[in-house]
Amino acid sequence: MPRPKRGRSNAKDQRTDLIEKVDMENERLFAYYKAQNIVPEEEWPAFVEALRQHLPTTFRVAGSRQIANTLNSMIKDLHVPSLSNVIFEGQDIPPPVQIPWYPDGLAWQFNVPKKVLRKSPEFKKFHSFLVFETEVGNVSRQEAVSMLPPLFLDVEPHHKVMDMCAAPGSKTAQILEALHAQDTATSTSTPTGLLLANDSDSKRTHLLIHQSARLPSPALMVTNLDASNYPSIKVPVPGSTRFGQLLFDRILCDVPCSGDGTIRKNMGIWKTWQPMDGNGLHALQVRILLRAMNLLGENGRIVYSTCSLNPVENEAVVAEALKSNPAFELVDISSKLPELERRPGLTVWRPTADRTGATTFATYEDFLQSSIDETLKAKMSEGHWPPMDVETLNLPRCMRIYPHLQDTGGFFVAVLQRTVKSSKPAVAAERKREADASDLPSEAPEAKRLKTTPDRRPEQDTPSPSLSVAPEQASAEKNQSKKKSKEGSSFKENPYTFLPPDDPILRSCIERLHITGDFPSSNVLVRNPDGDAARSLYLANDIVKTIIENNDYERIRLTAAGTKVFAKQEAGKGTEAQFRVLGEGLPVVIPYIDPASIISGDIASLKTLVESHYPLCSNFPEPFRTTVEARPTGSHIVRFPLETQSSFRDLLLPIWKSNVSLTLMIDKKAKSALSLRVFGADISNAAKEGHPKSTHEREEKE
Ligand SMILES: C[S@@+](CC[C@H](N)C(=O)[O-])C[C@H]1O[C@@H](n2cnc3c(N)ncnc32)[C@H](O)[C@@H]1O
C-alpha cells in the first residue's frame, strides 16, 4: 500500500511525484539497521524521516581552480541574488546555498520542485546555465557525500594516484582537478603525477573517458580490469637497467556496494533492499582493498568508501584488511572538514543470513551454532563479524554520514596509511625482492615470475622513496590471465604509439601551429595499428609515456591515455589537409603556442563567431578583419580580452580560417555555455537558424 499522503507543508511540497508513489517502508531494512544501532535510539525517527525526504540537488563548480573561482563568483553575485526573491504559486522558493563543509564554497545545493525549474523564469535560466556548464565540464552534478572521498585523498600534482573503481567518474574528475591545481584560467599545467583510473565494466570505462575529457589531462590513463586482481605496472628503476613495480601515492577504493545510502535518490531500493545484499559483496570489497594496500607506496594513503550504511560492507571490510595487513592503520580524520557532521565507525555490528533482518548474530560462533540453514552458513565468513581484537583497530576513526545529519545521502569513508613503524624494516627485504624482479625480462614467461600471493602477502615498502617502485608482482598478472575476467575476453582498443619527435608530419604540424621549441614533442602519441600520424595526435606526460612503453597495452587493458590535442582537418578539395588545435586540447597546448601568433580579438568579433557558423572575414570589424584576412587558411588561436565582472578574462579560442570565412572550433554545447556566460543568453542557436552552413558549404563544394 502506498503511504497515505500527509498534510503538505511547503517543504513537503518539494517532493517529486515519484516520491509520492513509492511505498517508503521496508521492515527488513528497519529491523536490520536497528539491530546494528547505527544511530542512537533517540535519533531513529529523524533518521527514518530523512531517508524518506527528497534529496536536494547538489553540484560542484569544477574545472581548474581559477575557472572554478570565477564561475563561483558568478553564481554568488549574479545567480543567487536573482533567485533570492522567487515566489512560485504563492510560495517562497529558497535560492541555492553553499555546502558548508566543501572547501572554498565551491559546492552548492538547492531543493526546488521540478515544476519550479521548468516554469519559474529565474530558475529556468539558472537551470540552463547549470546544464550547459555541466556539458562543458565546469559544473559537476554530484551527490554531496560523493564529493567526500577525493577531499580525504589529499592529492597533489606530483602524486601517482589510482582510482580503482572509477566509473562513471565523478570522483576521477575531482582527483584530476587536484592534480591540475596549478592550472590557470587559460592554460593547463602538465602535472608530473599520474591518475590511473580503472573500472572492470568496459562500457562504464567509456563513460568515464567521456567524463574525464572535460578536464583534458596528459596525466590520465584509463584501464579496464578487475581491481581485486590488478596486475603490476612495470617501470624502470631510475639509474639502473632494472624494472620495478609502480607504487602509488594515493589510491581510491570507491568499491561496488549495495548502495542503500542512495535510497533518497534511488527509490527502488525501498522495494528491493535485503539484509543480505551486502554479505555477497564483502569478499570482493576486501580483495579490492587488499590489492590497493599492495599497490601503495611509502607514505601513501588509501581512501576506502561506499555509499552503503551496512557495517558488513564498511567496518567489516576495513577490519579484515587491517587484520591481514597489520602494517596499515586508520588515519584520524576527525579534524578534517570540521563543518561536516559525521559519526564514528562502529565497533559492534551483528550480521545476518536471515532475509527478514530480524535475527542477527553478535559473533560468528553464535551464527555457526544457530539453526540457520547450512547453505546460508556457507555463504558467510568470519570476516563478516567484528574481530575479537576489534578495539585495537581504531574503527571509530572511520566516518559515517547519515541523511538526517546534514540533509545528504548515506556514506562511509575510511582513510588508511602504512604505520610509521612498519615502513623502515621492510625496505631491505624489498630491495632484495626488487633485485629478484629485475631479472625478469620485459614480458616474463609465467614460470619465471615471482611466486607471491599479492593479496595476502605482507605489505611492501618502496626500495627508495624517490623511486616509488617495488619489485614486480607477477602473480597478480598470473591470476589475471587465469581468470577469464568479467571485463570481457576480447579487447578491441587500438595500440598506443609514440611518434619520433622528428616525424615529418608532427614537425609540419608543430611548425604550422606555431608551437614553440619547449613543446614535449617526444610525448606525442597516435592510436592506430600502423602508428601513423593519420588523424588525431595525443599528448601524454612522462610517466604515462614510461608506463605505455614498458607495459603491454593489452595486458593492462589500456583504454585511454593522455589527451587529444591536435586533429587533422580536411580543408576541402584540392587543399592539403592540416592539423588544427582542438578546443578541448587548447588549454594543454597553449603554454607552447608562440604568443606572437595569437590573434587579438574583440567582443564584437566574438559575438559574430558565436552567432554564426561560418561568418565571412569581411563581416568582422577592424582591426580583426584585416588581421584574419592576412592569415593563411588553417588553425589559429584568438585571444578575446573580456573585462566584465561576469566573464573570464583572456578567453582563448581556436578558429579555423577557410578561404573567405572563419569558424569557431568549439562544439555546440561549449558555444552555448560560452554564450550564456559572456552575453547572458544563448545567442548561438538563434544564429544557427538564421545562418545555415551556407558559406562553408559553398567553400566545401568549390
Ligand atoms: C560505486 S561505483 C564507483 C563510482 C565512481 N567512483 C564515481 O565516483 O563515479 C563502483 C564501480 O566499481 C566497478 N566495479 C565493480 N566490480 C569491480 C572490480 N572488481 N574491479 C573494478 N571495478 C569494479 C563498477 O563497474 C562501478 O563502476
The ligand as an ORCA input file, in Angstrom:
! r2SCAN-3c Opt
* xyz 0 1
  C      30.472      2.910     -6.597
  S      30.813      2.717     -8.266
  C      32.138      3.833     -8.476
  C      31.698      5.252     -8.638
  C      32.821      6.152     -9.065
  N      33.945      6.080     -8.157
  C      32.380      7.595     -9.198
  O      32.552      8.352     -8.255
  O      31.856      7.982    -10.251
  C      31.623      1.191     -8.316
  C      32.255      0.865     -9.644
  O      33.001     -0.320     -9.452
  C      33.019     -1.041    -10.661
  N      33.443     -2.402    -10.302
  C      32.711     -3.449     -9.872
  N      33.499     -4.503     -9.623
  C      34.765     -4.106     -9.890
  C      36.032     -4.740     -9.855
  N      36.164     -5.997     -9.467
  N      37.101     -4.042    -10.252
  C      36.998     -2.761    -10.677
  N      35.824     -2.113    -10.737
  C      34.730     -2.773    -10.337
  C      31.627     -0.887    -11.180
  O      31.592     -1.093    -12.575
  C      31.297      0.550    -10.768
  O      31.550      1.399    -11.849
*
